[in-house]
Amino acid sequence: MALTLHGTVTDNTVALDRRSAKPLVINGDMAVAQRSTSVTGITTAGFYTVDRIGTNLNGAGTWTQTQSTDTPTGSGFRTSLKMDCTTADASPAAGDYLSMLYKFEGQEVQLLKKGTSSAEGVSIAFWVKSAKTGTHILTLIDNDNNRAISKTYTVSSANTWEKKVVYFAGDTTGVLDNDNALSFYMLFYLVAGSNISSGTLQTSWDTLTTTDLAVGQVNLADSTDNNWYLTGLQMEVGNFDANSIPPFQHESYGDSLIRCQRYLWQEKNDTGSTRYPTIGLAQGTGRGYGAWQINEMRTAPTVSVSDVGEFLPLNGAGAPKPVFTTVTNSLSTKNMVFLDLSGSSGLTSGQACPIGINDGHYVRGDAEL
């Protein structure tokens, strides 16, 4: 990809247009949602819909998370993440909280120069919409050195898309590890019990103090009328406001999907009928091996299937055989997922046996941070 230069070259230095580099936040337009487009009854932490955006939840009501088509007009965004309160928690207990989080590998944020005298500040830009106005907290965490900084932003008008830009100064203390493990993450708080909100908001980088993380956070769980939308999430090195922040980099869906698949890969059948995505090998009359070659993931993923009873083989003559009943073993590397399935019948050991997946089911490799 060609680099676009801007400005005047007067001292043998040039500035590179950010449009020529990959965005630091993957899937900031909320376009990729490999797991699901809607999940109800959420009461625990996890990844549910939009790729790369995790849910950090303890107590704090019950929620539905959706990949929504409600987006700011004229922004170029077609999807957003929606959190909708379905069971209220009007008086959160001390340990209750809800936040949405985005995590970075250490090697992905070395450009912040954290822990050096040249440490770079960052601006977090995003579009937000909520039925409830008030103060919200956005926090950055240095996981390697147990350091944190929190800033506020305000939802000013109910049910109205608003663009926010929040600046965080660079941190000259604590070098980030240069590896593929979790080093750095951002938290968008929606609910904060007193365990994380009873101190003084820590607006400068310092050792993480739990009670100072989310002081002043409005309670989005106090009514089932409440919701919260997010899209256009970007992180830029430097101090910007809403007028100067570089334009959001709209990646193609394909490029964004490939980047998301570093953390979550799945072979999901949504064709409406049984599909045979891999050529397996029969090992005995009722046992079959299946392997998927995949793009390199962050680490060897944890392998799971939606329901082994929805997987079935073809015999050597191409005839469907009974479904499997057991995942005997699963293995993975960064580039391969392997399943050892048993409990079917009518196979001939050593023959090819394509492994089928019924509609709506999947095999998945999870390498999330």
C-alpha positions in Angstrom: 0.0 0.0 0.0 1.4 3.4 -0.9 2.0 5.9 1.8 0.5 9.4 1.5 2.7 12.3 2.7 1.3 15.6 3.9 2.8 18.8 5.1 6.1 20.5 4.0 9.4 18.7 4.2 11.8 21.2 5.6 14.0 19.3 8.0 14.4 15.9 6.4 11.3 14.6 8.2 7.8 13.8 6.9 4.5 13.0 8.5 2.6 9.9 7.3 -1.1 10.1 6.7 -2.9 7.7 9.1 -5.1 6.5 6.3 -2.1 4.6 5.0 -1.8 2.5 8.2 -4.0 -0.1 9.8 -6.3 1.3 12.6 -5.1 0.5 16.1 -8.6 -0.7 17.1 -9.8 -3.7 15.2 -13.5 -3.7 14.2 -14.2 -0.3 15.6 -17.2 0.1 13.3 -18.7 -3.0 15.0 -19.2 -4.7 11.6 -17.9 -8.2 12.4 -20.0 -10.3 14.8 -18.9 -13.9 14.4 -20.5 -15.3 17.5 -24.0 -13.9 17.2 -25.8 -10.7 16.3 -28.0 -10.8 19.5 -27.7 -12.5 22.9 -30.3 -12.1 25.7 -30.1 -12.8 29.4 -26.5 -11.7 29.9 -25.5 -11.7 33.6 -21.9 -12.7 33.5 -18.7 -11.6 31.8 -17.7 -12.8 28.3 -17.6 -12.1 24.6 -21.1 -12.2 23.1 -21.7 -10.5 19.8 -19.4 -7.9 18.2 -15.8 -9.1 17.8 -13.1 -7.7 20.0 -15.5 -6.0 22.4 -15.8 -7.8 25.7 -18.4 -7.5 28.4 -17.1 -7.2 32.0 -20.1 -7.8 34.2 -20.7 -8.8 37.8 -24.2 -8.3 39.3 -25.5 -5.0 37.8 -28.7 -6.4 36.3 -29.5 -8.4 33.2 -28.7 -7.3 29.6 -29.3 -8.0 26.0 -26.4 -7.3 23.7 -27.0 -6.7 20.0 -25.2 -5.8 16.8 -27.5 -2.9 16.0 -28.2 -1.1 12.7 -28.8 2.1 14.6 -25.9 4.4 13.7 -25.1 8.2 13.5 -26.5 9.7 10.3 -24.0 10.5 7.6 -21.1 8.9 9.5 -20.5 6.0 7.1 -21.2 3.5 9.9 -23.7 0.7 9.3 -23.6 -1.1 12.7 -23.2 -0.4 16.4 -23.0 -2.3 19.6 -26.1 -2.0 21.8 -26.4 -2.8 25.5 -30.1 -2.9 26.6 -31.0 -3.3 30.3 -33.7 -5.9 30.7 -33.6 -6.5 34.5 -32.8 -3.4 36.5 -30.3 -3.0 39.4 -31.4 0.4 40.9 -29.0 0.1 43.9 -25.8 -1.7 42.9 -24.0 -3.7 45.6 -20.4 -2.7 46.3 -19.0 -5.3 44.0 -21.4 -4.8 41.1 -20.1 -3.4 37.8 -20.6 -3.4 34.1 -18.1 -2.2 31.5 -17.3 -2.8 27.9 -13.6 -3.5 27.2 -11.2 -3.6 24.4 -7.8 -5.4 24.9 -4.4 -5.0 23.2 -1.5 -7.3 22.9 1.7 -5.7 24.1 3.4 -5.9 20.7 0.4 -3.9 19.2 1.0 -0.9 21.4 4.8 -0.4 21.4 4.2 2.8 19.5 3.0 4.4 22.7 6.6 4.3 24.0 5.1 3.7 27.4 7.6 3.8 30.3 10.1 6.1 28.4 10.7 9.8 28.4 9.1 9.9 25.0 5.8 8.3 26.0 3.0 9.2 23.7 -0.5 10.4 24.7 -3.5 8.9 23.0 -6.9 10.2 22.0 -9.9 7.8 22.1 -12.7 8.8 19.7 -16.1 7.2 19.5 -19.8 7.7 18.8 -22.1 7.0 21.7 -25.9 7.1 22.2 -27.9 6.4 25.4 -31.4 6.8 26.7 -29.9 8.2 30.0 -27.8 11.3 30.2 -25.0 11.8 32.6 -21.3 11.3 33.4 -19.5 8.2 32.1 -16.0 6.9 32.8 -13.4 5.7 30.3 -10.4 4.0 31.8 -7.1 2.8 30.4 -5.3 0.0 32.2 -1.6 -1.0 31.9 -1.9 -4.7 32.8 1.8 -5.3 32.8 2.6 -2.7 35.5 -0.7 -2.4 37.4 -1.2 1.2 36.4 -4.4 3.1 35.4 -5.9 6.4 34.3 -9.5 7.4 34.1 -11.3 10.3 32.3 -15.0 11.4 32.1 -17.2 12.0 29.1 -20.8 13.2 29.2 -23.9 11.9 27.4 -25.6 15.3 27.0 -28.8 14.5 25.1 -30.9 11.4 25.5 -31.3 9.1 22.5 -29.0 11.2 20.4 -25.8 10.1 18.7 -22.8 12.2 20.0 -19.2 12.0 19.0 -16.7 12.1 21.9 -12.9 12.5 22.0 -11.1 11.7 25.2 -7.4 12.5 25.6 -5.0 10.6 27.9 -1.4 11.8 28.5 1.5 9.5 27.9 2.9 7.5 30.9 6.7 7.7 31.4 6.5 4.8 34.0 6.1 1.1 33.2 7.3 -0.4 29.9 4.8 -2.6 28.1 5.9 -6.2 27.3 6.6 -6.8 23.7 4.7 -10.0 23.2 1.3 -11.5 22.3 -0.2 -11.4 25.8 -2.6 -8.8 27.3 -0.7 -5.6 28.1 -3.1 -2.7 27.7 -6.9 -2.2 27.6 -9.7 0.3 27.7 -12.9 0.1 29.8 -16.2 1.9 29.1 -18.0 1.8 32.4 -21.9 1.6 32.5 -22.3 0.6 36.1 -19.9 1.0 39.0 -20.5 -0.2 42.6 -18.7 1.5 45.5 -15.7 -0.9 45.3 -14.6 0.9 42.2 -16.3 4.3 42.7 -15.8 5.4 46.3 -12.5 7.1 46.0 -11.2 10.0 43.9 -11.1 9.7 40.1 -7.6 9.0 39.0 -7.1 11.3 36.1 -3.3 10.9 35.8 -1.3 7.8 35.3 -0.5 6.1 38.7 -0.6 2.7 40.4 -4.0 1.2 39.9 -6.3 2.0 42.9 -9.5 0.0 42.6 -11.7 2.5 44.4 -10.6 5.4 42.1 -11.4 3.7 38.7 -15.0 4.8 38.0 -15.9 7.6 40.4 -18.9 9.5 39.2 -20.2 6.9 36.8 -24.0 7.1 36.2 -25.9 3.9 36.9 -27.2 2.6 33.5 -28.8 -0.4 35.3 -31.3 1.6 37.3 -34.1 1.2 34.7 -35.1 -1.2 31.9 -35.6 1.9 29.8 -31.9 2.3 29.7 -29.6 1.4 26.8 -26.1 2.3 25.5 -24.8 2.3 21.9 -21.2 2.4 20.7 -19.6 2.7 17.2 -16.7 4.4 15.4 -14.2 3.5 18.1 -10.7 4.6 17.3 -7.4 5.2 19.1 -5.0 7.8 17.8 -1.5 8.7 19.0 -1.6 12.4 19.9 -3.8 15.0 21.5 -6.9 15.7 19.4 -10.4 17.1 19.8 -13.5 16.5 17.8 -12.4 18.9 15.0 -8.8 17.6 14.6 -9.1 13.9 15.2 -8.1 12.0 12.0 -11.1 10.5 10.1 -12.1 7.0 11.1 -10.4 4.4 8.9 -13.1 2.3 7.3 -11.5 -1.1 6.6 -13.2 -3.5 4.2 -15.3 -6.2 5.9 -12.8 -8.8 4.7 -9.8 -7.1 6.1 -11.5 -6.5 9.4 -12.7 -10.2 9.6 -9.1 -11.5 9.0 -7.8 -9.3 11.8 -10.6 -10.4 14.1 -9.9 -14.1 13.3 -6.5 -13.7 15.1 -8.6 -13.9 18.3 -11.7 -15.9 17.2 -12.0 -18.3 14.3 -15.1 -20.4 13.6 -16.5 -22.6 10.9 -20.2 -21.9 11.2 -22.9 -23.3 9.0 -25.6 -20.8 8.2 -26.6 -22.1 4.8 -29.9 -23.7 5.8 -28.8 -27.3 5.2 -26.0 -29.7 6.3 -22.6 -28.6 5.0 -19.4 -30.6 4.7 -16.6 -28.0 5.1 -13.6 -30.4 5.7 -12.3 -33.7 4.3 -11.8 -36.0 7.3 -10.5 -39.5 7.8 -12.3 -42.5 9.2 -10.6 -44.2 12.1 -12.6 -47.3 12.8 -16.3 -47.7 11.9 -17.7 -44.9 14.0 -14.8 -42.5 14.5 -13.7 -39.6 12.3 -10.9 -37.0 12.3 -11.4 -33.5 10.9 -8.9 -30.7 10.5 -9.2 -27.1 9.5 -6.2 -25.0 8.2 -6.7 -21.5 9.5 -5.0 -18.1 9.4 -2.5 -17.6 12.2 -4.1 -16.9 15.5 -2.7 -15.1 18.5 -1.9 -18.4 20.2 -3.1 -22.0 19.9 -6.8 -21.6 20.4 -9.2 -23.4 22.8 -11.4 -25.6 20.6 -15.2 -26.1 21.1 -18.2 -27.2 19.2 -21.8 -25.9 19.6 -23.3 -29.4 19.9 -21.4 -32.6 18.9 -24.8 -34.2 18.0 -25.0 -31.8 15.1 -21.8 -33.1 13.4 -22.0 -36.2 11.1 -19.7 -37.9 8.6 -20.0 -39.2 5.0 -18.7 -42.7 4.4 -16.3 -43.5 1.5 -19.2 -43.8 -0.9 -20.5 -40.3 0.0 -23.5 -41.5 2.0 -24.4 -39.6 5.2 -24.0 -41.6 8.4 -25.4 -41.1 12.0 -24.3 -38.1 13.9 -21.3 -38.3 16.3 -21.9 -38.4 20.0 -18.6 -37.5 21.5 -15.7 -35.2 21.0 -13.0 -37.7 21.9 -10.2 -35.1 21.5 -9.5 -31.7 20.2 -6.1 -30.2 19.3 -4.9 -26.9 17.9 -1.9 -24.9 16.8 -1.9 -21.3 15.8 -2.7 -22.4 12.2 -4.8 -25.6 12.7 -7.9 -26.9 14.5 -8.3 -30.7 14.8 -11.3 -32.7 16.0 -11.5 -36.4 16.9 -15.2 -37.4 16.8 -16.7 -40.7 17.7 -20.1 -42.4 18.1 -21.2 -42.7 14.5 -21.3 -45.9 12.5 -20.9 -47.3 8.9 -17.5 -45.9 8.2 -14.5 -47.7 6.8 -11.2 -47.1 8.6 -8.7 -45.3 6.5 -11.2 -43.9 4.0 -12.0 -40.3 3.5 -15.0 -39.1 5.6 -16.0 -35.5 5.1 -17.2 -34.1 8.4 -20.6 -32.4 8.2 -22.1 -29.6 10.3 -25.9 -29.1 10.5 -27.4 -25.7 10.0 -26.8 -23.2 12.8 -23.9 -25.0 14.4 -20.1 -24.4 14.5 -16.6 -25.5 15.5 -14.7 -22.6 17.1 -11.2 -21.7 18.1 -10.9 -19.1 20.8 -7.6 -17.2 21.4 -9.1 -14.0 23.0 -6.9 -12.1 25.4 
